[in-house]
């Protein structure tokens, strides 16, 4: 996916890349940086938030690896990000 499409998907889910990173326990720039280069935990947080597999978002990064499922700790990050987006309304 194009980085702008990823950003749009995250925003449509109700959070920003910064809020998603912080909810996942990462630095505030981690998810933004993941748009440009591979970043395991940030990549996984984004994938969990937009509910897509890593290889569908970044085929060049993950196509040669076995399908990776998002680790359970990211569901907590997604729930936190969802809570953040709900509070913002």
N, C-alpha and C positions, 0 to 999 in steps of 0.2 A: 504494500500500500504506500501511497505517497505520504510524506510526513504531514502535509496539510489535511489529508483525509483522516489520518490517525488523530490529529488534534481535533478535528471536527467531530469525530466519533466520541472522543472523550468528553468534549464540551456538551454534546447532545445527551450524554448520560447524566449530565447535571453537575459535573465537577471540572475544575481546571487541572492541568498537568501538575501545577505546584501543589494544589490540595491533595491530589492523588499521591504524589511522592511523600508528602508529610504524613498522610494517613498510613502509608506503607512503612513508615519509620526510616525513610530515606532523606537525603538532603533535598532542599526545595527545588534544586535544578536537575535532579536525577532523571525525572521523566522527560524533561525537555531535552536533556543530553541524549537520552535513548533514541530520540528521533534521528540522530546523526550517527551514533555508533552503538554497538552491542553493549548492553548493560543488563545482565541477567535478572536481578531483582526488579529493576525498573521496567524491563521488557515484560516480565511476568505480571507486574501490577497493572500495566496498560492492558495486556491481554485479558486479565480477569475482569477489568472494568468494562471493556467493550465486548466481552464474551466471544472472543475469537481465538483460535489456536495461534501460537507463536509463528508457525510456518505459513499461516495465511496472511499475517501482518507483514512479516519480514522473510519472504522466501529465500532471499540471498543469504540471510543469517542462519536460518534453521532448516533449510530444505534437505541438507545432507545428514541431519541428525534424526534419530527416531522421534516420532511424535512425542512432544513433551507436554505433560499436563501441568497446569499451574498448581504450585504447592498450596497446601491448605492455608498457610498463614496469609496468603493474599486474599482469601475470602474475608478475613477480618478487615483487611485494608479496604476492600470493596464496600463492606458494610459501613465502615467508618466514613468513606467518601460519600456513600449514599446518604448517611446521616447528615454530613456537612452540607450536601446539596439541599436536603430537606429543610435544614435550619435556615438556609439562605433565602428561602421563599417567603 
